[in-house]
Amino acid sequence: MKKGQTLILLLVFMSLIVTLTTAAVSISIVNSVGNSSMQKGMIAYDIAESGAENALLRILRDPTYTGETLPIGNGTVTITVGGNPMTIISTGQYGTYQRKIEVVTSLGDTLSIVSWKEIQ
């Protein structure tokens, strides 16, 4: 091989290595951002669940409870209670992420949960 050919071959391999490294770093960044978003959404869901559980305890202590807004960690939960059958809407907020849970209850001699689901 001549001196010029070795230099060209070295440049081709170096550009290939730089391209592959850049692609790997880009994929890692995209995955990291995606995982962060999913985690924040899960935290908002956990906050909403905490609010629903809090509302159930409050209703047991005071059947006229209508809801409130509470700080939970770095997020907030807004609870509304009303309707017939009694329906709890718990909205968990964490940063820009928001998740809602609806709990339908029946209150007689005992408090029964009819349904528990996430809503939009």
Secondary structure, 3 states (H helix, E strand, C coil): CCHHHHHHHHHHHHHHHHHHHHHHHHHHHHHHHHHHHHHHHHHHHHHHHHHHHHHHHHHHHCCCCCEEEEEECCEEEEEEEECCCCEEEEEEEECCEEEEEEEEEEECCCEEEEEEEEEC
